[in-house]
């Protein structure tokens, strides 16, 4: 990618560089008017773009088919309009119905997308032995099986973690700590990756390194 030469592209490039410095003035110094200006500008632009995209999506998926004769689309339009009764204390009770539908549908779709990959697939992979004789495959199999079983036993809160439950629950706690540590490490690594990308952008705009 070559350094832009057109004036609109140059303005956009330097505006992005300037706003990046404004945003990073918060962790480098403290909250200040420059950071608040950049934050409010970003939020305002994000809300404006989201509003336009949502309105366009509404027109394409509901209003246009309705005007073309698909009368069934009047139902989601009415249900969606009832959401705005939240703004009226007198008719706020009507918003409970679309909210209940959204929560129910979201919960159902979430359970459908969670049970198979997070429960069924994990159970099948735990009880299915490796097909080959590779030693590393068997080590991974035993590691996952022991970790899953002991971690689940750790959350058996109806039984006291004593007796036969003492050692498996302690092992499960160690596996949970390892998992959370790896998750936290991955999050930190992702943040450093973002910081590296911003540092590279900073140097590219100043033409210190090529784009």
N, C-alpha and C positions, 0 to 999 in steps of 0.2 A: 504494500500500500504506500503510495507516494504522498508527500506532504501536499495538502490541498492548496490550490492557487486561486480558485474562485472566491469572490468576496463573501457570499453567504456562507460557504463552507468554512472560511477562515473565522468569520464572526462566531459561528456555532462552536468551532474548536476552542477558541479562546474564552468564550462564555462558559463552556464546560470546564475548562481549566480553572477559571476564576471561581466558579461556584464550588468546585472541588476544594479549593483552598478555604473558602468560607465554611464549608461543612467541617473540614478537618481543624478549623480553628477552635472548635469545642473541645476535642480531646487533648489538643496541644496546649490550650490556654484555659479557658472556662467558657461558660455561656456568655455570649456577647451579642450586641445588635447585628453584627455582620452575620453571625451564625443564624440568628432568628430570621433575618431577611431571607437567607438561602433556604431555610427550612420551610417558611411560609410560602415561598415561591414554588418550591417543589411540591408541597401538598396541594396548593392551588392548581398547578398544572396537572397533577395526577388526577385530582377530582374532576377537572374539566374534561380531560381525555376520557376518563371512565364514564362520565355522564353522556358524552357524545356517543361513545361506543355502545353503551347500554341502550340508548334511545334508538340507535341504528339497528341493533339486534332486535329490539322490540318491534320496530317497523317491519323488518324483513321476516321475522318468524311468526308474528301474530296479526298485526294490523293489515299488512298486504294480503295474506291469505283470507282474512275476514272480508275485506273489500272485494275479493275475487269469488266469494260465495261460500267459503268454508265457515259456516255459522258456528261450528263447534268451538272456534277460537274465542268466542265471546266469554266462555266460562273462565279460562285463565286470566283474561283481561279483567273481569269483575273481581276475581279472587286477588289479583295483584293490586287493583285499586283499593280494596278493603284494607290493605296494609297502611295506607295513608290516613286511615281513621285514627291512627296513633296520635296525630297532631291535634285531635279534637277530644277534650276530656269527656264530652257528652257521648260521643260515639266510639270511644276507644275500645269498648268491649267487642266490637265487630272485628277488630284486628286479631283477636285470639284464634279465629278459625283459619285464616291463611297461615298464621304462625304455626299452629298445630299441624297443618298439612305439610309445611316445609320441614318442621322438625321430624315428623314421622317418616316422610319420604327420605330425608337425609340420613336418619338412623337406619332405615331399611337398606338403603344403598350402601351405607358404610359397613353394616354387618355383612352384607353379601360380598363386599370386597375385602373384608377382614378375615372371615372364617376360613376361607380356602387357603390364602397364602400364609396367614399367620398361625393357624391352628391345624388344619388338615395337612397341608404340605409339611409343616414342621413335625407333625406326628408321624407321617409316612416316612420322611427322611430319617427319623429317629429309630424306627423299628425295622427299616430296610437295610440289611447288611450290604456292604460293598460287593459288587459282582466280581471284581478282579481280586488278585492276591497282593496288591500293592500295600506295603506296610504303612505308608503315609495315609492311604485311604482308610485303613482300619483305625489308625490313630485319630483321624478327624471324626470318624464315626463314633468311637468311644467318647471322645471329648464332647461332641454335641449331645450324645445320649445322656451321659452323666450330668452335664451342665443343665440340660432341659429338665430332667427328672428332679434333680436336687433344687433347682430354682423354683419349680412348681411346688415342691414340698415346703419350701421356705414360706410360701404364702398360705399354707394351711393354718390359718389363725384359730381354728376351732380346737386344735390340739396344742398342748404345751410342748415346746421344743426341748424335750428331755427324753431319756430312754433311747429307744430305737430311732427317734427323730432328731436326736442331738447332733450327731455327726453329719448326716445328709443335709440338714438345714444350714449348718455352718459352711459346708462345701457350697451349697446353693448361694449363700450370702457372698462368698468369695467370687463365684461366677458372676453374680449381679454387679459387684464392685468392679470386676474386670470389664464387663460390658459397658457400664456407665463411664469408666475411665477411658475406654476406647472411643465412646461417643463424644465425650468432652474433648479428647485429643483431636478427633476429626473436626470438631467445631472450631477449635483454635487454629488448626491447620488451614481450614477454609477461610478464616478471617485473615490469616497471614497471606494467603493466596490473593485475596481481594486487595490487601494493602500493597502487595507486590505489583498487581496490575495497575493500581492507581499511581504508584511510583514510576512505573514504566510510561504511563500516559503523561505524567508530569515532565519527564525527560524528553519524550517525543515532541511535545508541543514546543519546548524550548530548543528543539533541533540538536540536542546533545547526543541522542541516539536516533537511528533511522526508524521510520514508522513501518 
